[in-house]
């Protein structure tokens, strides 16, 4: 993974790198690999993740078809 540092702005590059790693699932993978996970526990976790994924997709599909959307969240008060 590679990130360009512009104008010696390391903080901005580091923020960008963290976002990129988050999107790729690196942090989640590291957390899962910290300790050994029994095969039975791994199967149960993957099955639960699949169920959550299917339910989320069904919920999104229902929202699209019904045309009713949830109210949009606004940012912190006073920020633009």
Wavefront OBJ file of the C-alpha trace (Angstrom):
o trace
v 0.000 0.000 0.000
v 1.406 3.361 -0.948
v 0.475 6.914 0.035
v 2.011 10.078 -1.329
v 3.119 12.794 1.097
v 2.403 16.224 -0.329
v 4.101 19.403 0.936
v 5.685 17.470 3.835
v 2.194 17.033 5.325
v 2.721 13.706 7.081
v -0.402 14.016 9.247
v -2.658 14.237 6.204
v -0.883 11.302 4.542
v -1.226 9.240 7.719
v -4.964 9.992 7.901
v -5.344 8.950 4.266
v -3.384 5.748 4.902
v -5.593 4.842 7.882
v -8.750 5.384 5.815
v -7.329 3.251 3.019
v -6.400 0.467 5.437
v -9.853 0.636 7.049
v -11.545 0.242 3.651
v -9.320 -2.731 2.793
v -10.141 -4.446 6.095
v -6.557 -4.549 7.358
v -7.416 -3.539 10.936
v -10.184 -6.130 11.148
v -7.860 -8.812 9.799
v -5.160 -7.888 12.312
v -7.636 -8.089 15.188
v -8.829 -11.528 14.040
v -5.274 -12.842 13.757
v -4.161 -11.687 17.213
v -5.274 -14.987 18.749
v -6.035 -18.425 17.413
v -9.654 -18.935 16.502
v -11.040 -22.452 16.768
v -12.550 -23.744 13.513
v -15.986 -24.102 15.124
v -15.881 -20.495 16.357
v -14.712 -19.330 12.932
v -17.605 -21.114 11.206
v -20.117 -19.618 13.642
v -18.692 -16.110 13.156
v -18.693 -16.388 9.367
v -22.262 -17.709 9.393
v -23.402 -14.801 11.597
v -21.606 -12.319 9.314
v -23.362 -13.808 6.296
v -26.754 -13.524 7.969
v -26.062 -9.872 8.864
v -24.948 -9.155 5.300
v -28.095 -10.727 3.800
v -30.376 -8.851 6.207
v -28.629 -5.572 5.465
v -29.009 -6.092 1.705
v -32.691 -6.983 2.142
v -33.243 -3.869 4.263
v -31.540 -1.670 1.644
v -33.590 -3.264 -1.134
v -36.816 -2.680 0.791
v -35.870 0.965 1.398
v -35.168 1.490 -2.316
v -38.429 -0.143 -3.407
v -40.617 1.642 -0.898
v -39.161 5.053 -1.742
v -39.107 6.014 1.911
v -35.689 7.011 3.119
v -34.460 7.619 6.620
v -33.716 11.233 7.547
v -30.150 12.223 6.805
v -27.858 12.723 9.751
v -26.363 16.174 10.035
v -22.841 16.926 11.159
v -21.855 18.357 14.499
v -23.657 21.589 15.353
v -21.772 24.696 14.309
v -19.492 22.914 11.829
v -19.585 23.552 8.128
l 1 2 3 4 5 6 7 8 9 10 11 12 13 14 15 16 17 18 19 20 21 22 23 24 25 26 27 28 29 30 31 32 33 34 35 36 37 38 39 40 41 42 43 44 45 46 47 48 49 50 51 52 53 54 55 56 57 58 59 60 61 62 63 64 65 66 67 68 69 70 71 72 73 74 75 76 77 78 79 80
